[in-house]
Amino acid sequence: MSVVTVFASGNVGDLVMAKMLLETEGIRFVTEGEGVQDLFGFGRTVGGYNPVTGPVQLRVTPEDAPKAHEVLRELRETPGA
């Protein structure tokens, strides 16, 4: 199954909000990198995420990507709000 990244962040609050917004709209997603942020001894040092693994990414199917981008547009424009 093909998936595309629609949101990436090291900010836990932004990730929680993004997940909630997608769930509210019924958009199914998977996360990448969420379980490995503290795995390699660096922890979350750069921008709130592990520099080895990068920020946590939320991914959806290509069919859901346009709707997901719209739902997350305001969050991407005002991170941490």
N, C-alpha and C positions, 0 to 999 in steps of 0.2 A: 504494500500500500504506500502510495506516495504522500508525503506531507510537506508543508511549507511553513517556515517560521513567520509568525505574525507579530510576535512581541518578544523582546529579550531585555532582561534587567538584572542587576545585582541587588536592587532594592526590594526587600521582602514585602513591604507594604504595597508597592506597585504590583508585584506579582500576585498578591492576594486579591487586589482589586481587579486585575485583569482576568484572573480565573473566575471571580464572581460574575463579572460582566459577561464572559463567554457562557458560563453555566446558565445565567438568567435568560440568555437568548437561545438556549438549547444547542449551542455549538459545541460539539465534542472536540476535545484537544488532548494532546499528550505533552509531557514536559521532557526536556532534555537537559541534563546537567544538574538537576535539583538534588539528587542524592549523593553527589560527589563533591560538593562545594568545600567540605572540610576534610577530604580524604587524603590529600597529598602533603599535609604538614604546613602548608602556607596559610590555610584557612581563607577567610574572606578579606583579602588585603587591599586589592585594587578596585576602587569603585564599588565595594560591597560584594565582590565575587572573587573566586579563586582565579589567579592569573594563569594557572595551568589548564583549567577546564573551561574558563570563560563564563559569561553570564548564563543564567537559566533561560532557556528558550521555550516559548509556548508554540506548538505546531498544530496545524489543522489540515484537513484535506484541501486540495486545490479548489474544490467546489465551494467550500465554506470560507475560503480566504477573503473574497471581497466583502462579505458581511462581517467577518471578524475584524478586518481592517477598519471598517466603518464604526463598529462598536468600540474599538480601542483607540480611535483617532484622538479623542480628547485627552485620554490618559497619556498617549505618546507625546502630545503637545505640551502637557503640563505635568511632567513626572514629579512625584512626591507631593502632589496637591491633595 
